[in-house]
Amino acid sequence: MKYFQLKITTFVCAFILMINAHANQGGALSVDTTAGKPVWEVGVFSAAFRGPIYPAATDYQNKFLPLPFVIYRGEKIRIGDESLIKAIAVEKERFKLDVSLGAAFNADSEDSKIREGMPDLDFMFEIGPEASFLLHDSKVSDTWLNLQFRSVFSTDFSDVHHRGYVFQPEVSYRSDNLLFDNSRFYFSVSPTFASAKTHQYFYDVDAKYVNSERDYYQSLGGYLGTKMSIANRFQLTKSLMVFVGTQLGFWQGAKNDDSDLYQEKFTYAVALGVKWTVFQSTEHIN
C-alpha cells in the first residue's frame, strides 16, 4: 500500500492534504494568505493516483478518489485551508504549531507476488503535532522546516490497530508563478524514521508465512526512507484548480532492507487532480 505524508505525509491521501496545505492559497506568501478570499467554500476534489503498494515495493496500484471539501476561514480558527484545523493564536511570524496528518490506501496481498498468502494491508492513517519554522521568506516564495511526529493506525473499518510512530522532518519550498502564471510550485524533501511496530507492519514475515520466496524476518525500528515531492497547481478560474505532482521514494539504507518484502531502492508515485468550488460565501476576508 502507499505509505505517506501531507500533509498528510505518503502519497495518496497525504498528497491531497499537501495540496490543500501548500497549493490552495493565492497571492503573496505571507503570514496571512487569506486576504480577499471567501469566508467559506464548499466543493469537490477528485484525483487519480499511481504508486507502490507499500514502501520499497515492486508492485504498484492505481486509485481514483473523489472527495467533498469544506473550507472555513475564521478570525481565530481556519478549517481546510492552510491545514486541517488551525488555531490562529498559536501562529507566529516565523513559527507555526499545527496538526500533521497522513493516510494511505489499503492493498490486497493477492495483487502482490511477494505478499501472496499474507494478510492484506489495511487503510492507514497518521496524526500528530507539527512544529514549523520559517527559514526563508519573500513576496513570491518561502521555505519551511517542518518537524512532524505522528502516531500510526491501520483499520479495516471494523477495528483500529495502533502501528507505532513516525518522525518526519521536512524541508518544504513553495513559490508563486515559478513555471506558469496563476500557478504555485511546491517541493519538499522528508526523511522518515519509524518505530519497530511500524516497520513490522510492512516487512515482518512470521513463521507461518515462510515459503520459497520469503524467509522468516523480524523488523527493527529506525530509518524508513526519504521522500521527495514535487507538485504544481494551476488556478484556471476562480472556482477551478488543477494540480499535477509526483513523489519519489528513496529507500536505500533503510533499517530493514534485509527483509524479502523490501524489494526496491527507488519508487515513484504520480497524481493528477481537480478541485472545483461549487459554492462560496459572498463575504470575503479583509
Salt bridges, closest charged atoms under 4 A:
ASP32 OD1 - ARG78 NH2 3.46
GLU41 OE2 - ARG73 NH2 2.74
GLU41 OE1 - LYS275 NZ 3.74
ASP81 OD2 - ARG73 NE 2.89
GLU82 OE2 - ARG78 NH1 3.84
GLU82 OE1 - LYS86 NZ 2.91
GLU91 OE2 - LYS86 NZ 3.35
GLU126 OE1 - ARG150 NE 2.55
GLU130 OE2 - LYS7 NZ 2.83
ASP142 OD1 - ARG174 NE 2.89
GLU170 OE1 - LYS7 NZ 3.80
ASP176 OD1 - ARG184 NE 2.56
